[in-house]
Amino acid sequence: MNLIVKKYSTPFITGLFVVSAISGTALFFHWMPGLFHSMHTWLSMVLLVPFVAHVWRNWAQFMLYFRNSSMLVACGACLLAAGGFMVMTGHAGGNPAQRLFPVLTHAPLTTLAPLLHASPDELADRLVHAGYHVQSTDETLEQIAMDARQRPNDVLLKILPHGSGHRH
């Protein structure tokens, strides 16, 4: 086990760090977030495995860094920065879309129509065209999803306008 850690931990840390740096930069600049988000999240978690193995193998040498005040200053600055971001940007509920979707999926098509710049019948037609059964424009997306054994969020995505740059 020690040989595997010695031979592979640093190369994997390096490779996964490069992937994390590139995907993190792409996410920061909003370049194709759908392409990079899952990759960044999962491979950053995978990066922890060789990192922990590397620290474990080099524990004695790692602890020597803490004799130097620069390590303590760097760690303190990082913790302060992280805390500052948590205080300034943190909010209960996480992603706003995750809080908005349940509100939208519990609304009837008649209520959603003005928000989506469509008539209730247009929304019903979009859903029928997507393979859903719509009995009434008074139905909620949650009801339509339950009848189709689908997730309400998936049904919502079917009625959202496609394409970017729409001006209403």
Residue frames as a rotation matrix with the C-alpha (Angstrom) as fourth column:
MET 1
0.567 0.824 0.000 0.00
0.824 -0.567 0.000 0.00
0.000 0.000 -1.000 0.00
ASN 2
0.427 -0.482 -0.765 2.79
0.215 -0.768 0.603 2.39
-0.878 -0.422 -0.224 0.91
LEU 3
-0.645 -0.695 0.318 4.42
0.433 0.011 0.901 1.89
-0.630 0.719 0.294 -2.51
ILE 4
-0.132 0.694 0.708 1.16
0.965 -0.074 0.253 2.71
0.228 0.717 -0.659 -4.31
VAL 5
0.787 0.407 -0.464 0.70
0.543 -0.814 0.208 5.86
-0.293 -0.415 -0.861 -2.24
LYS 6
0.052 -0.873 -0.485 4.32
0.158 -0.473 0.867 6.89
-0.986 -0.122 0.113 -2.82
LYS 7
-0.712 -0.414 0.567 4.17
0.547 0.178 0.818 6.19
-0.439 0.893 0.100 -6.56
TYR 8
-0.427 0.641 0.638 0.73
0.802 -0.057 0.594 7.59
0.417 0.766 -0.490 -7.44
SER 9
0.227 0.652 -0.723 -0.48
0.888 -0.443 -0.122 10.15
-0.400 -0.615 -0.680 -4.90
THR 10
-0.292 -0.387 -0.874 1.50
0.096 -0.922 0.376 13.13
-0.952 0.025 0.306 -6.22
PRO 11
-0.991 -0.048 0.123 0.74
0.125 -0.061 0.990 12.43
-0.040 0.997 0.066 -9.92
PHE 12
-0.258 0.965 0.050 -2.98
0.891 0.218 0.398 12.05
0.373 0.147 -0.916 -9.14
ILE 13
0.154 0.261 -0.953 -2.97
0.693 -0.716 -0.084 15.18
-0.705 -0.647 -0.291 -6.99
THR 14
-0.686 -0.505 -0.524 -1.31
-0.011 -0.712 0.702 17.08
-0.728 0.488 0.482 -9.84
GLY 15
-0.907 0.345 0.241 -3.65
0.327 0.216 0.920 15.78
0.266 0.913 -0.308 -12.55
LEU 16
-0.021 0.967 -0.252 -6.81
0.973 0.078 0.217 16.27
0.230 -0.241 -0.943 -10.53
PHE 17
-0.078 -0.067 -0.995 -5.67
0.514 -0.858 0.018 19.73
-0.854 -0.510 0.102 -9.42
VAL 18
-0.944 -0.278 -0.178 -5.20
-0.014 -0.504 0.864 20.76
-0.330 0.818 0.471 -13.06
VAL 19
-0.566 0.811 0.144 -8.70
0.613 0.298 0.731 19.47
0.550 0.503 -0.667 -13.89
SER 20
0.164 0.630 -0.759 -10.12
0.968 -0.253 -0.001 21.27
-0.193 -0.735 -0.651 -10.84
ALA 21
-0.435 -0.407 -0.803 -8.31
0.297 -0.907 0.299 24.50
-0.850 -0.108 0.515 -11.72
ILE 22
-0.995 0.073 0.067 -9.53
0.047 -0.244 0.969 24.48
0.087 0.967 0.240 -15.32
SER 23
-0.299 0.952 -0.069 -13.11
0.728 0.274 0.628 23.54
0.617 0.137 -0.775 -14.43
GLY 24
0.054 0.273 -0.960 -13.16
0.891 -0.448 -0.078 26.01
-0.451 -0.851 -0.267 -11.52
THR 25
-0.767 -0.375 -0.521 -11.95
0.097 -0.870 0.484 28.79
-0.634 0.320 0.703 -13.81
ALA 26
-0.839 0.517 0.169 -14.61
0.235 0.063 0.970 27.89
0.490 0.854 -0.175 -16.37
LEU 27
0.010 0.878 -0.479 -17.28
0.954 0.136 0.268 27.98
0.301 -0.459 -0.836 -13.66
PHE 28
-0.283 -0.191 -0.940 -15.99
0.635 -0.772 -0.034 31.32
-0.719 -0.606 0.340 -12.35
PHE 29
-0.843 -0.114 -0.526 -16.34
-0.267 -0.760 0.592 32.88
-0.467 0.640 0.610 -15.81
HIS 30
0.093 0.981 0.171 -19.65
-0.357 0.194 -0.914 31.05
-0.929 0.024 0.369 -16.50
TRP 31
-0.369 -0.266 -0.890 -18.20
-0.927 0.166 0.335 29.18
0.058 0.949 -0.308 -19.48
MET 32
-0.083 0.423 -0.902 -20.45
-0.444 0.795 0.413 26.20
0.892 0.435 0.122 -20.17
PRO 33
-0.402 -0.100 0.910 -21.38
-0.916 0.040 -0.400 25.54
0.004 -0.994 -0.108 -16.53
GLY 34
0.684 0.714 0.151 -23.48
-0.705 0.700 -0.116 22.53
-0.188 -0.027 0.982 -17.52
LEU 35
0.640 -0.533 -0.554 -20.35
-0.119 0.643 -0.757 20.89
0.759 0.550 0.347 -18.89
PHE 36
-0.306 -0.948 0.092 -18.07
-0.163 -0.043 -0.986 21.72
0.938 -0.316 -0.141 -15.98
HIS 37
0.097 0.356 0.929 -20.21
-0.904 -0.359 0.232 21.73
0.417 -0.862 0.287 -12.82
SER 38
0.944 0.304 0.132 -20.58
-0.331 0.854 0.402 17.98
0.010 -0.422 0.906 -12.19
MET 39
0.523 -0.824 -0.217 -17.04
0.425 0.472 -0.772 17.29
0.739 0.312 0.597 -13.33
HIS 40
-0.232 -0.635 0.737 -15.65
-0.347 -0.654 -0.673 19.94
0.909 -0.411 -0.069 -10.99
THR 41
0.349 0.466 0.813 -17.73
-0.915 -0.016 0.403 18.79
0.201 -0.884 0.421 -8.03
TRP 42
0.991 0.131 0.024 -17.03
-0.133 0.973 0.190 15.06
0.002 -0.192 0.981 -8.36
LEU 43
0.476 -0.873 -0.106 -13.38
0.504 0.370 -0.781 15.20
0.721 0.319 0.616 -9.37
SER 44
-0.086 -0.458 0.885 -12.66
-0.586 -0.695 -0.417 17.70
0.806 -0.554 -0.208 -6.61
MET 45
0.651 0.351 0.673 -14.03
-0.752 0.421 0.508 15.11
-0.105 -0.836 0.538 -4.21
VAL 46
0.920 -0.372 -0.123 -11.86
0.315 0.888 -0.334 12.43
0.234 0.268 0.934 -5.85
LEU 47
0.220 -0.869 0.444 -8.88
-0.114 -0.474 -0.873 14.77
0.969 0.141 -0.204 -5.39
LEU 48
0.438 0.004 0.899 -9.30
-0.872 -0.241 0.426 14.38
0.218 -0.970 -0.103 -1.64
VAL 49
0.997 -0.018 0.072 -8.34
0.000 0.970 0.244 10.68
-0.074 -0.243 0.967 -1.78
PRO 50
0.399 -0.917 0.018 -4.77
0.697 0.290 -0.656 11.07
0.596 0.274 0.754 -3.07
PHE 51
0.081 -0.344 0.935 -4.36
-0.360 -0.885 -0.295 14.28
0.929 -0.313 -0.195 -1.03
VAL 52
0.706 0.233 0.669 -5.24
-0.706 0.161 0.690 12.50
0.053 -0.959 0.279 2.22
ALA 53
0.910 -0.414 -0.018 -3.01
0.413 0.910 -0.033 9.56
0.030 0.023 0.999 1.25
HIS 54
0.220 -0.859 0.462 -0.14
0.392 -0.356 -0.848 11.97
0.893 0.368 0.259 0.51
VAL 55
0.180 -0.099 0.979 -0.55
-0.719 -0.692 0.062 13.82
0.671 -0.715 -0.196 3.82
TRP 56
0.929 0.210 0.304 -0.84
-0.362 0.685 0.633 10.51
-0.075 -0.698 0.712 5.69
ARG 57
0.725 -0.689 -0.027 2.36
0.619 0.668 -0.414 9.19
0.303 0.283 0.910 4.12
ASN 58
-0.218 -0.842 0.493 4.26
0.518 -0.528 -0.673 12.43
0.827 0.108 0.551 4.78
TRP 59
0.725 0.677 -0.125 2.70
0.452 -0.331 0.828 13.32
0.519 -0.657 -0.546 8.14
ALA 60
0.377 -0.640 -0.670 5.98
0.816 -0.112 0.567 13.88
-0.438 -0.760 0.480 10.01
GLN 61
-0.676 -0.649 0.349 7.35
0.736 -0.563 0.377 16.19
-0.048 0.511 0.858 7.31
PHE 62
-0.048 0.770 0.637 3.98
0.529 -0.521 0.670 17.93
0.848 0.369 -0.382 7.01
MET 63
0.755 0.365 -0.544 3.96
0.642 -0.248 0.725 18.76
0.130 -0.897 -0.422 10.72
LEU 64
-0.231 -0.921 -0.313 7.37
0.902 -0.324 0.286 20.44
-0.365 -0.216 0.906 10.35
TYR 65
-0.392 0.158 0.906 5.68
0.598 -0.705 0.381 23.14
0.699 0.692 0.182 8.25
PHE 66
0.634 0.769 0.080 3.78
0.410 -0.422 0.809 24.25
0.656 -0.480 -0.583 11.35
ARG 67
0.195 -0.660 -0.725 7.01
0.909 -0.157 0.387 25.23
-0.370 -0.734 0.569 13.07
ASN 68
-0.822 -0.461 0.334 7.22
0.567 -0.718 0.404 28.07
0.053 0.522 0.852 10.56
SER 69
-0.461 0.667 -0.585 4.96
0.166 -0.582 -0.796 31.04
-0.872 -0.464 0.158 11.17
SER 70
-0.742 0.186 -0.644 4.30
-0.649 -0.440 0.620 31.41
-0.168 0.878 0.448 7.43
MET 71
-0.793 0.494 -0.357 2.23
0.271 0.811 0.519 28.18
0.546 0.314 -0.777 7.49
LEU 72
-0.453 0.635 -0.625 0.16
0.810 0.000 -0.587 29.47
-0.373 -0.772 -0.514 10.38
VAL 73
-0.543 0.217 -0.811 -0.30
-0.249 -0.964 -0.091 32.85
-0.802 0.152 0.577 8.69
ALA 74
-0.852 0.195 -0.486 -1.31
-0.470 0.125 0.874 31.19
0.231 0.973 -0.015 5.40
CYS 75
-0.667 0.627 -0.403 -3.77
0.622 0.766 0.162 28.82
0.411 -0.143 -0.901 7.09
GLY 76
-0.431 0.490 -0.758 -5.23
0.589 -0.483 -0.647 31.64
-0.683 -0.726 -0.081 9.16
ALA 77
-0.680 0.140 -0.720 -5.64
-0.495 -0.812 0.310 33.86
-0.541 0.567 0.621 6.10
CYS 78
-0.853 0.364 -0.374 -7.35
-0.132 0.544 0.829 31.03
0.505 0.756 -0.416 4.21
LEU 79
-0.520 0.676 -0.523 -9.74
0.851 0.467 -0.243 30.37
0.080 -0.571 -0.817 7.09
LEU 80
-0.464 0.324 -0.825 -10.53
0.200 -0.869 -0.453 34.09
-0.863 -0.375 0.338 7.40
ALA 81
-0.810 0.144 -0.568 -11.18
-0.576 -0.375 0.727 34.34
-0.108 0.916 0.387 3.66
ALA 82
-0.752 0.552 -0.360 -13.44
0.313 0.780 0.542 31.28
0.580 0.295 -0.759 3.77
GLY 83
-0.431 0.584 -0.688 -15.30
0.832 -0.037 -0.553 32.65
-0.349 -0.811 -0.470 6.77
GLY 84
-0.644 0.136 -0.753 -15.68
-0.191 -0.981 -0.013 36.02
-0.741 0.135 0.658 5.08
PHE 85
-0.845 0.345 -0.409 -17.21
-0.393 0.118 0.912 34.42
0.363 0.931 0.036 2.01
MET 86
-0.608 0.640 -0.470 -19.57
0.692 0.717 0.080 32.38
0.388 -0.276 -0.879 4.17
VAL 87
-0.398 0.440 -0.805 -20.73
0.601 -0.539 -0.591 35.46
-0.693 -0.719 -0.050 6.06
MET 88
-0.600 0.079 -0.796 -21.00
-0.390 -0.898 0.205 37.75
-0.698 0.433 0.570 3.02
THR 89
-0.587 0.325 -0.741 -22.44
-0.762 0.087 0.642 35.37
0.273 0.942 0.197 0.44
GLY 90
-0.947 0.217 -0.238 -23.95
0.266 0.943 -0.199 32.56
0.181 -0.252 -0.951 2.48
HIS 91
-0.442 0.875 0.199 -27.69
-0.892 -0.452 0.006 32.29
0.095 -0.175 0.980 2.69
ALA 92
-0.461 0.366 0.809 -30.09
-0.259 0.816 -0.517 29.66
-0.849 -0.448 -0.281 3.83
GLY 93
0.558 0.821 0.120 -31.53
-0.197 0.272 -0.942 27.52
-0.806 0.502 0.314 1.09
GLY 94
-0.275 -0.767 0.579 -28.59
0.432 0.440 0.788 27.33
-0.859 0.467 0.210 -1.31
ASN 95
-0.924 -0.136 0.357 -29.24
0.378 -0.191 0.906 27.67
-0.055 0.972 0.228 -5.02
PRO 96
-0.619 0.728 -0.295 -32.14
-0.523 -0.662 -0.537 30.08
-0.586 -0.178 0.791 -5.67
ALA 97
-0.407 0.472 -0.782 -33.42
-0.762 0.297 0.576 27.84
0.504 0.830 0.239 -8.48
GLN 98
-0.746 0.108 -0.657 -33.83
0.314 0.927 -0.203 25.04
0.587 -0.358 -0.726 -5.98
ARG 99
-0.761 0.511 -0.399 -36.06
0.287 -0.286 -0.914 27.32
-0.581 -0.811 0.071 -3.91
LEU 100
-0.520 0.553 -0.651 -37.95
-0.744 -0.667 0.027 28.64
-0.419 0.498 0.759 -6.94
PHE 101
-0.803 0.163 -0.573 -38.77
-0.341 0.663 0.666 25.33
0.489 0.730 -0.477 -8.64
PRO 102
-0.754 0.578 -0.312 -41.15
0.655 0.634 -0.410 24.08
-0.039 -0.514 -0.857 -5.90
VAL 103
-0.441 0.607 -0.661 -43.05
-0.065 -0.756 -0.651 27.37
-0.895 -0.245 0.373 -6.02
LEU 104
-0.488 0.197 -0.850 -43.46
-0.856 -0.297 0.423 27.08
-0.170 0.934 0.313 -9.78
THR 105
-0.850 0.125 -0.511 -44.35
-0.119 0.901 0.418 23.38
0.513 0.416 -0.751 -9.81
HIS 106
-0.684 0.649 -0.333 -47.13
0.637 0.310 -0.706 23.93
-0.355 -0.695 -0.626 -7.25
ALA 107
-0.483 0.498 -0.721 -48.73
-0.406 -0.856 -0.319 26.65
-0.776 0.139 0.615 -9.37
PRO 108
0.333 0.654 0.679 -51.46
0.444 0.527 -0.725 25.88
-0.832 0.543 -0.115 -11.92
LEU 109
-0.362 -0.462 0.810 -50.78
0.922 -0.051 0.383 26.49
-0.136 0.885 0.445 -15.60
THR 110
0.539 0.648 0.538 -53.11
0.702 -0.699 0.139 29.49
0.466 0.303 -0.831 -15.45
THR 111
0.901 -0.272 -0.337 -50.79
0.081 -0.659 0.747 31.13
-0.426 -0.701 -0.572 -12.92
LEU 112
0.015 -0.978 0.209 -47.57
0.470 0.191 0.862 30.15
-0.882 0.086 0.463 -14.70
ALA 113
0.340 0.175 0.924 -48.67
0.937 0.015 -0.348 31.37
-0.075 0.984 -0.159 -18.13
PRO 114
0.979 0.030 0.204 -48.12
0.067 -0.982 -0.175 35.12
0.195 0.184 -0.963 -17.57
LEU 115
0.558 -0.828 0.052 -44.71
-0.292 -0.137 0.947 34.43
-0.777 -0.544 -0.318 -16.02
LEU 116
-0.266 -0.664 0.699 -43.66
0.411 0.578 0.705 32.52
-0.872 0.475 0.119 -19.14
HIS 117
-0.455 0.136 -0.880 -45.25
-0.607 -0.771 0.194 34.99
-0.652 0.623 0.433 -21.59
ALA 118
-0.923 0.258 -0.284 -47.65
-0.051 0.650 0.758 32.36
0.380 0.714 -0.587 -22.89
SER 119
0.000 0.965 0.262 -51.30
-0.890 -0.119 0.440 31.49
0.456 -0.233 0.859 -22.57
PRO 120
-0.095 0.019 0.995 -52.36
-0.736 0.672 -0.083 28.59
-0.670 -0.741 -0.050 -20.35
ASP 121
0.862 0.464 0.203 -53.42
-0.196 0.675 -0.711 26.71
-0.467 0.574 0.673 -23.48
GLU 122
0.570 -0.738 -0.362 -49.96
-0.589 -0.060 -0.806 27.22
0.573 0.673 -0.469 -25.02
LEU 123
-0.340 -0.692 0.637 -48.34
-0.940 0.262 -0.217 25.71
-0.017 -0.672 -0.740 -21.93
ALA 124
0.271 0.524 0.807 -50.77
-0.449 0.811 -0.376 22.80
-0.852 -0.261 0.455 -22.03
ASP 125
0.957 0.077 -0.278 -49.96
-0.288 0.306 -0.907 22.28
0.016 0.949 0.316 -25.73
ARG 126
0.090 -0.994 -0.066 -46.20
-0.868 -0.046 -0.495 22.26
0.489 0.102 -0.866 -24.97
LEU 127
-0.370 -0.208 0.905 -46.76
-0.786 0.590 -0.186 19.58
-0.496 -0.780 -0.382 -22.35
VAL 128
0.648 0.644 0.407 -49.02
-0.268 0.693 -0.670 17.49
-0.713 0.325 0.621 -24.59
HIS 129
0.782 -0.430 -0.452 -46.41
-0.496 0.011 -0.868 17.79
0.379 0.903 -0.205 -27.36
ALA 130
-0.273 -0.927 0.256 -43.79
-0.895 0.148 -0.420 16.58
0.351 -0.344 -0.871 -24.84
GLY 131
-0.494 0.097 -0.864 -45.93
-0.052 0.989 0.141 13.50
0.868 0.114 -0.483 -24.11
TYR 132
-0.982 0.174 -0.066 -47.77
0.071 0.020 -0.997 14.56
-0.173 -0.984 -0.032 -20.96
HIS 133
-0.289 0.954 0.085 -51.51
0.767 0.177 0.617 14.26
0.573 0.243 -0.782 -20.36
VAL 134
-0.999 0.032 -0.040 -53.08
-0.006 -0.846 -0.532 17.58
-0.051 -0.531 0.846 -19.39
GLN 135
-0.387 0.921 -0.035 -56.70
0.922 0.387 -0.006 17.46
0.008 -0.034 -0.999 -18.25
SER 136
0.760 0.647 0.070 -57.09
0.634 -0.760 0.145 21.14
0.146 -0.066 -0.987 -17.43
THR 137
0.009 -0.750 0.661 -55.09
0.277 -0.634 -0.722 24.36
0.961 0.190 0.202 -17.36
ASP 138
0.580 0.228 0.782 -56.01
-0.656 -0.438 0.614 24.52
0.483 -0.869 -0.104 -13.65
GLU 139
0.889 -0.325 -0.324 -53.71
0.417 0.866 0.277 21.55
0.190 -0.381 0.905 -13.01
THR 140
0.642 -0.766 -0.017 -50.33
-0.604 -0.520 0.604 22.12
-0.472 -0.378 -0.797 -11.39
LEU 141
0.168 -0.690 -0.704 -47.11
-0.808 0.313 -0.499 20.82
0.565 0.653 -0.505 -12.84
GLU 142
-0.682 -0.387 0.621 -46.83
-0.707 0.568 -0.421 18.60
-0.190 -0.726 -0.661 -9.79
GLN 143
0.181 0.836 0.519 -50.16
-0.450 0.539 -0.712 16.95
-0.875 -0.104 0.473 -10.62
ILE 144
0.773 0.061 -0.631 -49.18
-0.631 0.171 -0.757 16.50
0.061 0.983 0.171 -14.26
ALA 145
-0.245 -0.952 -0.183 -45.83
-0.850 0.302 -0.432 15.03
0.466 0.050 -0.883 -13.20
MET 146
-0.480 0.112 0.870 -47.43
-0.630 0.647 -0.431 12.62
-0.611 -0.755 -0.239 -10.74
ASP 147
0.620 0.780 0.089 -49.77
-0.452 0.448 -0.771 11.33
-0.641 0.438 0.630 -13.44
ALA 148
0.746 -0.404 -0.529 -46.78
-0.493 0.198 -0.847 10.77
0.447 0.893 -0.051 -15.73
ARG 149
0.888 -0.441 -0.130 -44.61
0.402 0.608 0.685 9.36
-0.223 -0.660 0.717 -12.92
GLN 150
0.156 -0.811 0.564 -42.07
0.620 -0.364 -0.695 12.09
0.769 0.458 0.446 -13.58
ARG 151
-0.395 -0.344 -0.852 -40.37
0.869 -0.441 -0.225 14.67
-0.298 -0.829 0.473 -11.39
PRO 152
0.654 0.712 -0.254 -42.15
0.614 -0.697 -0.371 18.05
-0.441 0.087 -0.893 -11.30
ASN 153
0.136 -0.683 -0.718 -38.89
-0.216 -0.728 0.651 19.86
-0.967 0.067 -0.247 -12.14
ASP 154
-0.754 -0.413 0.512 -38.58
0.343 0.417 0.841 17.86
-0.561 0.810 -0.173 -15.36
VAL 155
0.095 0.874 0.477 -42.09
0.989 -0.028 -0.145 18.88
-0.113 0.486 -0.867 -16.38
LEU 156
0.643 0.087 -0.761 -41.29
0.217 -0.974 0.072 22.52
-0.735 -0.211 -0.645 -15.61
LEU 157
-0.376 -0.889 -0.261 -38.24
-0.101 -0.241 0.965 22.37
-0.921 0.390 0.000 -17.85
LYS 158
-0.512 0.242 0.824 -40.45
0.801 0.481 0.357 21.18
-0.310 0.843 -0.440 -20.73
ILE 159
0.509 0.820 0.263 -42.52
0.861 -0.481 -0.166 24.38
-0.010 0.311 -0.951 -20.70
LEU 160
0.254 -0.490 -0.834 -39.72
0.216 -0.812 0.543 26.88
-0.943 -0.318 -0.100 -20.24
PRO 161
0.923 0.038 -0.383 -38.85
-0.337 -0.402 -0.852 28.88
-0.186 0.915 -0.358 -23.38
HIS 162
0.533 -0.764 0.363 -35.91
0.739 0.629 0.241 27.46
-0.413 0.140 0.900 -25.29
GLY 163
0.177 -0.584 0.792 -32.91
0.773 -0.415 -0.479 29.45
0.608 0.698 0.378 -26.39
SER 164
-0.141 -0.307 -0.941 -31.15
0.837 -0.544 0.052 32.37
-0.528 -0.781 0.334 -24.87
GLY 165
-0.939 -0.331 -0.091 -31.54
0.256 -0.853 0.455 36.00
-0.228 0.404 0.886 -25.65
HIS 166
-0.194 0.937 0.290 -35.34
0.862 0.022 0.506 36.01
0.468 0.348 -0.812 -25.75
ARG 167
-1.000 0.011 0.012 -36.68
-0.015 -0.901 -0.433 39.46
0.006 -0.433 0.901 -25.13
HIS 168
-0.316 0.946 -0.079 -40.21
0.911 0.325 0.254 39.69
0.266 0.008 -0.964 -23.84
